[in-house]
Amino acid sequence: MPSVSVLIVDDSALMRRALKSILTEAGGFEVHTARNGVDALDQFGRIHPDVVTLDVNMPEMDGLTCLVKIMEERPTPVVMVSSLTERNALVTLEALELGAVDYVPKPGGTVSLNIEEVSVELVSKVRSASKARPKRAGGLSARIRDQTNRAAGVRPPGRATAAVDLVLIGSSTGGPALLSELLPQLPATFGAPVVVAQHIPASFTATLARRLDEECALRVHEVDRIVTMQRGNIYIGRGNADVVVARRTDGLIVKSVPSTADYRWHPSVDRLVASARRYVDPERLVCVLLTGMGDDGAAEMTAVKEGGGRTVAEAEETAVVWGMPGELARRGGATVVLPAHEIAERLADWVG
């Protein structure tokens, strides 16, 4: 298997050495380093890296500026490496919206004492990023999408059918950027509440919810307590925990609960959908599975479709990583497979 070429960009020599050591010891990586954005761009055309890890705060050229230039000159998978301060969370979310595919928390305090905390995550996310492509030919996804849509008897917009009580959205790698495009397209009259499980650290979700609330016609909230859901609202599951649905006398509620080892990723899409199926007739559920590595959400959303509900898998040509939605499509669990720019219209069609 050919090695993955990685360019580590960080103004700290200690951090560059630490990150290089992690990847080198893991094996399968050819590692280069740059001390800031200017140095990175100077090397970029010579080494043609498969993945770039990018610090946020650097002299001469910061990470955000460097990211924009990379995406303009030669779109390449970028993993942001940043400390989880409120300011850096905002900048990192901006980076994800500009094209970065993922992020790794920078170890705090003494690097040598904290580097082990991020080693596994760094290796996993860099390997995953090496498979990510900003734009891809349709290939397998186009064939699956066409077959699925024909089998489903895809209808033109404007003909809503059964009433919908709840819309569930799951996403991971590449998700924040896609959510910032998809959710603002939902109209203020959207007829059901929306719950989102986005794999993300807890320190990011409040910032993500605030940014989306500024952009959307619907109100957007981070789920940090028990909330009775109402139409016209979007609920973002708090990071590093799980988000679940339940029912009380006053209606459907959504709440944040501690994560468990039964689920690999958090907030877990499978756990969210499983909880909703206990309290909502599948025929009144709509589920959407967006970009991300792995298969989180595929099993439970397939069960929703088998129970008469409607599901959307994002198409490969727009997904940063076609892992989660691809698995839903391969299992036959997608009612339709759609490129990202068609999903909001389909939701408005189904939900009314």
C-alpha positions in Angstrom: 0.0 0.0 0.0 1.5 3.4 -1.0 2.3 5.8 1.9 0.2 8.9 2.5 2.1 12.1 2.0 1.3 14.5 4.8 2.4 18.2 5.3 2.3 19.3 8.9 2.0 23.1 9.2 2.6 24.6 12.7 4.7 27.5 14.0 5.8 25.5 17.0 8.9 23.3 16.4 8.0 21.2 19.4 4.5 20.6 18.0 5.8 19.8 14.5 8.2 17.2 15.9 5.5 15.7 18.1 2.9 15.4 15.3 5.6 14.0 12.9 6.6 11.4 15.4 3.0 10.2 15.9 2.5 9.7 12.2 5.9 8.2 11.5 5.5 5.7 14.3 2.1 4.8 13.1 3.5 3.8 9.7 2.2 4.4 6.2 2.9 8.1 6.2 5.6 10.2 4.4 5.8 13.3 6.6 6.9 16.8 5.7 6.7 19.9 7.9 6.3 23.7 7.4 6.7 26.4 10.0 3.8 28.6 8.8 1.4 29.2 5.9 4.0 30.9 3.7 6.4 28.0 4.1 3.6 25.5 3.4 2.6 27.2 0.1 6.3 27.3 -0.9 6.5 23.5 -0.5 3.1 22.7 -1.7 3.8 22.6 -5.4 6.9 20.4 -4.9 5.7 17.7 -2.6 1.9 17.6 -3.6 0.8 16.2 -0.2 -2.2 14.0 0.1 -3.2 15.6 3.4 -2.3 18.8 5.2 -2.6 19.3 8.9 -3.0 23.0 9.6 -2.5 25.1 12.8 -4.9 28.0 13.3 -2.6 30.6 14.8 0.7 31.2 13.0 2.8 34.3 12.1 3.2 35.6 8.6 0.2 33.7 7.3 -2.4 32.1 9.6 -4.2 28.8 9.0 -7.4 30.3 7.6 -5.6 32.3 5.0 -3.4 29.3 4.1 -6.5 27.1 3.8 -8.2 29.5 1.3 -5.1 29.6 -0.9 -4.8 25.8 -0.8 -8.4 25.4 -1.9 -8.0 28.0 -4.6 -4.7 26.5 -6.0 -5.1 22.7 -5.5 -8.0 21.5 -3.4 -6.5 19.0 -0.9 -7.9 17.4 2.2 -7.0 19.6 5.2 -7.3 18.6 8.9 -7.2 21.6 11.2 -5.2 21.2 14.5 -6.4 23.8 17.0 -6.7 24.3 20.8 -10.4 24.1 21.9 -10.8 27.7 23.0 -14.0 29.6 22.1 -12.1 31.8 19.6 -10.4 28.8 18.0 -13.6 26.9 17.8 -15.1 29.8 15.8 -12.1 29.9 13.5 -12.1 26.1 13.1 -15.8 26.1 12.1 -15.0 28.8 9.6 -12.2 26.5 8.2 -14.6 23.6 7.9 -17.0 25.8 6.0 -14.2 26.9 3.7 -13.2 23.3 2.8 -11.3 21.7 5.7 -12.5 18.1 6.1 -11.9 17.6 9.8 -10.2 18.8 13.0 -8.0 17.5 15.8 -7.7 19.2 19.2 -4.2 20.4 19.9 -2.8 19.0 23.1 -2.7 21.6 25.9 -0.3 22.2 28.6 3.0 20.2 28.3 3.0 18.7 24.9 4.9 15.6 25.9 2.4 14.8 28.6 -0.7 15.4 26.5 0.3 14.2 23.1 -0.9 10.6 23.7 -4.4 12.0 24.2 -4.7 12.9 20.5 -2.4 10.3 18.9 -5.1 7.8 18.0 -7.4 10.5 16.8 -4.8 12.2 14.7 -3.7 9.0 12.9 -7.4 8.0 12.3 -8.4 11.4 11.0 -5.4 11.9 8.7 -6.0 8.4 7.2 -9.7 9.2 6.7 -8.9 12.5 5.2 -6.6 10.9 2.7 -9.7 9.2 1.2 -11.7 12.4 1.1 -12.1 14.3 -2.2 -13.8 17.7 -2.5 -15.2 16.7 -5.9 -15.6 13.3 -7.3 -17.0 11.6 -10.4 -20.4 10.0 -9.8 -19.2 6.4 -10.3 -20.8 3.9 -8.0 -23.0 6.5 -6.3 -24.6 7.7 -9.5 -25.6 4.1 -10.4 -27.0 3.4 -6.9 -28.8 6.8 -6.9 -30.4 6.2 -10.2 -31.5 2.7 -9.3 -32.8 3.8 -5.9 -34.7 6.8 -7.3 -36.3 4.8 -10.0 -37.3 2.1 -7.6 -38.8 4.7 -5.2 -40.8 6.3 -8.0 -39.2 9.8 -7.3 -41.9 12.5 -7.5 -41.4 16.1 -8.6 -41.4 18.7 -5.8 -44.6 20.1 -4.4 -46.5 17.0 -3.6 -46.1 16.2 0.1 -47.7 13.0 1.3 -48.0 11.7 4.9 -47.6 14.1 7.7 -44.1 14.3 9.3 -43.6 14.6 13.0 -39.8 14.8 13.0 -36.7 15.1 10.8 -33.4 13.6 11.9 -30.1 14.5 10.3 -26.8 12.7 10.9 -23.4 13.8 9.7 -19.7 13.6 10.5 -16.5 14.5 8.5 -17.4 17.5 6.3 -20.7 17.9 8.0 -20.4 21.4 9.5 -19.8 23.0 6.1 -22.7 21.0 4.5 -25.1 21.9 7.4 -24.3 25.6 6.9 -25.4 25.2 3.3 -28.4 22.8 3.7 -30.2 24.2 6.8 -30.5 27.8 5.7 -32.4 26.5 2.7 -35.2 25.3 4.9 -38.1 27.8 4.9 -39.5 29.5 8.0 -42.8 27.5 7.4 -41.0 24.1 7.6 -43.6 21.8 9.1 -41.5 19.7 11.6 -38.7 20.0 14.1 -35.3 19.0 13.1 -32.7 17.2 15.3 -29.1 17.0 14.1 -26.4 14.5 15.4 -23.1 15.9 14.1 -19.9 14.2 15.3 -18.1 17.1 16.9 -16.4 18.1 20.2 -18.6 19.6 23.0 -16.7 22.9 22.8 -17.8 23.4 19.2 -21.5 22.8 19.3 -22.6 26.0 21.0 -20.6 28.0 18.4 -22.0 25.9 15.6 -25.5 26.5 16.8 -25.1 30.2 17.1 -23.6 30.5 13.6 -26.4 28.4 12.1 -29.0 30.4 14.0 -27.7 33.6 12.4 -28.0 32.0 8.9 -31.3 30.1 9.1 -34.9 31.1 8.9 -35.6 28.4 11.6 -34.3 28.9 15.1 -31.3 26.8 16.0 -30.4 25.5 19.5 -27.7 23.5 21.1 -29.3 20.7 23.1 -27.9 21.1 26.6 -31.1 20.4 28.6 -34.5 18.8 28.1 -36.5 20.7 25.5 -40.0 20.2 24.2 -39.6 20.3 20.5 -41.6 22.6 18.3 -41.8 23.0 14.5 -39.7 25.9 13.2 -36.8 24.8 15.3 -33.5 22.9 14.7 -31.8 21.1 17.6 -28.1 20.4 17.5 -26.9 17.6 19.7 -24.2 18.6 22.2 -20.7 17.2 21.3 -19.1 14.4 23.3 -22.5 13.2 24.4 -25.5 11.7 22.7 -28.8 13.3 21.8 -32.1 11.3 22.1 -35.8 11.7 21.6 -38.5 10.9 24.1 -42.2 11.8 24.7 -43.9 13.5 27.6 -47.5 14.6 28.0 -46.7 17.9 26.4 -45.2 16.3 23.3 -41.9 15.1 21.9 -38.8 16.1 23.8 -35.1 16.1 22.9 -32.3 15.8 25.5 -28.6 15.3 25.8 -27.5 12.1 27.6 -24.0 10.8 28.5 -22.4 8.8 25.7 -21.9 5.0 26.2 -19.4 2.5 24.8 -22.3 0.8 23.0 -21.9 3.5 20.3 -18.6 4.3 18.6 -19.2 7.9 17.5 -20.9 10.8 19.4 -23.4 12.3 19.2 -24.5 8.9 17.9 -26.8 9.0 14.8 -27.9 5.4 15.4 -28.8 6.1 19.0 -30.7 9.2 18.0 -32.7 7.4 15.3 -33.3 4.3 17.6 -34.8 6.6 20.3 -37.1 8.3 17.8 -38.4 5.0 16.5 -39.6 4.1 20.0 -41.8 7.2 20.2 -42.7 8.1 16.6 -44.3 6.0 13.9 -41.6 5.4 11.3 -44.1 6.5 8.6 -44.0 10.0 10.2 -40.2 10.1 10.3 -37.8 11.6 7.7 -34.1 10.8 8.1 -31.1 12.2 6.3 -27.6 10.7 6.4 -24.8 13.1 5.2 -21.1 12.9 4.7 -18.9 11.0 7.1 -16.6 8.0 7.7 -17.9 4.7 9.0 -21.5 3.5 9.1 -23.1 5.5 12.0 -26.9 5.8 11.3 -27.1 3.3 8.4 -28.6 0.5 10.4 -31.3 2.5 12.2 -32.2 4.6 9.1 -32.6 1.3 7.1 -35.1 0.2 9.8 -37.0 3.5 9.4 -37.3 2.9 5.7 -38.4 -0.8 6.2 -41.0 0.6 8.6 -42.5 2.9 6.0 -40.5 6.0 6.7 -38.5 8.1 4.2 -34.8 8.4 4.1 -32.2 10.4 2.1 -28.5 9.4 1.6 -26.2 12.1 0.3 -24.7 11.2 -3.1 -21.1 10.4 -3.5 -20.3 13.3 -5.9 -21.0 15.9 -3.2 -20.0 14.0 0.0 -16.6 14.8 1.4 -16.5 11.1 2.5 -19.1 8.7 1.2 -18.9 6.3 4.1 -22.1 6.8 6.2 -24.5 7.7 3.3 -22.8 5.1 1.0 -23.5 2.4 3.6 -27.1 3.5 3.9 -27.4 3.2 0.1 -25.7 -0.1 -0.1 -28.0 -1.6 2.5 -31.0 -0.5 0.5 -32.0 1.8 3.3 -32.2 5.0 1.2 -35.6 6.1 -0.2 -33.6 8.4 -2.4 -29.9 9.2 -3.0 -29.4 12.9 -3.7 -26.6 15.4 -4.2 -26.3 17.9 -1.4 -27.9 20.8 -3.3 -31.1 18.8 -3.8 -31.7 17.6 -0.2 -33.4 20.8 1.2 -35.9 20.9 -1.6 -36.8 17.2 -1.1 -37.2 17.8 2.7 -39.5 20.7 2.0 -41.4 18.6 -0.5 -41.9 15.7 2.0 -42.5 17.8 5.1 -44.5 20.6 3.7 
